[in-house]
Amino acid sequence: MEKKLLLLFLILFSVFSVAQEAPVHRVVFLWDVTNSMHGGYLGRNNKDVIVANRPMSITKYNCDYDIYDQILETLVGKIREYRDEDEIIIVPFNDRVLTGDVWREMATAEGKRRLEARIRGFYNSDQTYTNLYDPFEFANTLFDGSKYPMAKEESMLFVLTDGVHNNPNPSRKDFLDMLESWCDVAQKYNVKGYYFMLTDQAIKDKELQKILQSSECIQPYRWFESHFYTIEGNRMITVMQGEYDKPVRMSVIPVDINKPVEGQERVRIYAEPNDFFTLDEVVTIDAGTTEIEVTPVYKYPLYDLQQKFPKESNQKITIQFRQEDQPRAEGQIKNELETGSCQWEFVNKAQKTLTIKIKR
């Protein structure tokens, strides 16, 4: 009996320890599951009477499409991208956070399978307003270490909503004030935010747009008007003559091959501060761009560099990507850069040489 109790204790301790281990990244999805995601509507008619239309009842109070399944599939596809050491938390909400349906898993194959099953099995038929204030407040507790250990590196917050905050309490003003000051939270807990507007209802909200466009911590995205692309730039560079001083090539890849970059985008590529080189270039990308080149400016000649780079291990340096703001015509497709960084790994090991002696 004592052996069984000891075994149970060890199993429980192991599970608890894994659950409490800090992830590399924490990724939180605030998922709007209001009836309007199915094409429904809750609001007031011209007689100031609250009306609630069921999905598919296309009336003058309900002009949006049913996008629920499309967003569900996108959400499932997105969580498949993360690595085993990352943590994913899904937070469904309508006029409140549905705390009984908040799902937290490490991004292992089994964790992703459980999340996908829960997402696909979720159902909400409540006719409610949209409350964006409470989900943000709830997400803050997921990043600040009060519920779980803080992530080792940058965390991410994805907001998926088809509308604007129309809940009476907290009010729309409460939400906008909170959003305007959210950078304080983001900077304190190392969080990057992404605000996806799934229909044009949020896009037409000028106050919301003004806050999002001026924010340095949360980026706005127009879901159906964006083409996404990535930059694949992880490289290994050997610190030797003819290798270290060459331009570095990186690939540009559209996320959806049927949605290439339209027009042109300017992307700033720069290196984190380091002792070896500087890099800060702006490149132009268009539909025909499959590869870009940037040239690091080294601070020392080769011999001195070889003395400064470590020989026992490789030196990793982070390269950041940032899409530059530029004017856009009304309704113009926006190309969204999905990746934010890559790593260059510098190898500084002595070359193996073969010496041949000839006897005479």
Secondary structure as UniProt FT lines:
FT   HELIX           2..20
FT   STRAND          26..32
FT   HELIX           35..38
FT   STRAND          41..44
FT   TURN            46..47
FT   STRAND          50..53
FT   TURN            55..56
FT   TURN            60..61
FT   HELIX           68..79
FT   TURN            80..81
FT   TURN            84..85
FT   STRAND          87..93
FT   HELIX           99..101
FT   STRAND          103..106
FT   HELIX           109..121
FT   HELIX           133..143
FT   STRAND          155..161
FT   HELIX           172..180
FT   HELIX           182..189
FT   STRAND          191..197
FT   HELIX           200..203
FT   HELIX           206..214
FT   STRAND          218..222
FT   HELIX           223..225
FT   STRAND          226..232
FT   STRAND          235..238
FT   TURN            241..245
FT   STRAND          248..254
FT   TURN            257..258
FT   STRAND          264..271
FT   STRAND          277..278
FT   STRAND          280..286
FT   TURN            287..288
FT   STRAND          291..294
FT   STRAND          297..298
FT   HELIX           302..308
FT   STRAND          315..323
FT   TURN            330..331
FT   STRAND          334..337
FT   STRAND          341..347
//
